[in-house]
Amino acid sequence: MKNILGCTGHKLRIPNISDSDGVYIFDAYGKRYMDLESGIWCTSLGHKNARINNVIKGQLDSIMHVGFCYTSEIVDTAAESILSVTGLKNGRCVFLSSGSEAVEILRQAAKHLVENPKTLVLHNAELGAYDSLTDREHGWYAFEWKNCKECTDSFICDMHSEALKRLPADITEFIFEPGSDAGFVGFPPKALIQKLVNLIRSNGGKIIANEVTTGIGRTGQWFGYQHYDIEPDMIALGKGIGNGYPVSVAVFSENVANDLDTFKYSQSHQNDPMGAAVADEVINIIKDDDLIGNAARKGQIFLSQLQSLECSNLKVRGRGLMFAIDFGNEKLAERVYNELMESGYIVCNRGSFLRIDPPLIITEAEFGKFVDNLSSIVTREGSVSAMIISRII
Ligand SMILES: Cc1ncc(COP(=O)(O)O)c(C=O)c1O
């Protein structure tokens, strides 16, 4: 990759991917990898999905891209599909190309609705790559919830009651990322989120659900916010909505859309027929194959398989098909990651833990194979770690 500026912050591990099929990708030497990262949460319906490929080919033969002053029926059809699954009936959608763009337009819309918006986020919220989302110097309030990870959720603890009282009354929006936790997979307690939502609403503020990672079935519901019994005013969708094709969607409730008559936002690839056609087909496939129900059902099974791995200090979190295994030891996690990669399994390694986001189409047999491999690696590496620790002691 001598011509590519490597600036993702991630080490390039496989430089020569040449083919793919379902949950697998293949390098140029024919080595097969099970993609348990779904290409960073994107290829939820698997690589080279035949229905998606057919839609892309069909759309290529008609119209792929249009300008601002003309459009195509598929764009409205896809918006209707999306609105029907979000429950924001009579709302409006804008199709864009990336998750960052979907969150950015919602943020700009929020700025249009109120001057100098004050935004509440959970302390580690990941909102995308744009400056207006990463620079949190002014007008942002970060709510600290890192001590809540093990909370069983049914009440608001004293610490939070105090913290909630200290939140300023002038917050105009809450951008909630329901379960991604900046890629660390964490599920804020329901009681806490409902309290925050009620607080912001009582101040007249808006709720934005950032579903770029958690949306479109990943958590065993269409959207992560549905685990919290809340209703957002705006929703950002990305990643899985395109199954690898770069399309994202900003969704506005009817009330918000009515207030955005004079709002201006334009990008060249806004409301492209191709992206809309792909998004529409993703939703059709998920419905036809009951992939939401499957994600919930398989998620329970896979979670208990991961929880039964034998390794001291191991903690496993999960919801639907989104899991994190925390080894409590960075070196051990890295060794397990390297061995998995060596034996043909791609997961994500962040610090002391591994993140696993299999495609929604993965079978129990495929995941079972992975767990068997992981289990023998963990047993081997775990005992090496224990030996090293006992020597140090
Ligand atoms: C929660 C969340 N929001 C937004 C984004 C930005 O999406 P994209 O990388 O498609 O721009 C990401 C990216 O990982 C994300 O995890």
The ligand as an ORCA input file, in Angstrom:
! r2SCAN-3c Opt
* xyz 0 1
  C     -21.213      5.417     17.104
  C     -20.613      5.935     15.838
  N     -21.128      7.047     15.265
  C     -20.639      7.527     14.107
  C     -19.575      6.928     13.472
  C     -19.057      7.477     12.190
  O     -19.423      6.647     11.106
  P     -18.573      6.616      9.763
  O     -17.244      6.005     10.100
  O     -19.378      5.780      8.815
  O     -18.429      8.002      9.298
  C     -18.991      5.799     14.043
  C     -17.842      5.137     13.397
  O     -17.323      4.129     13.826
  C     -19.531      5.273     15.251
  O     -19.019      4.184     15.840
*
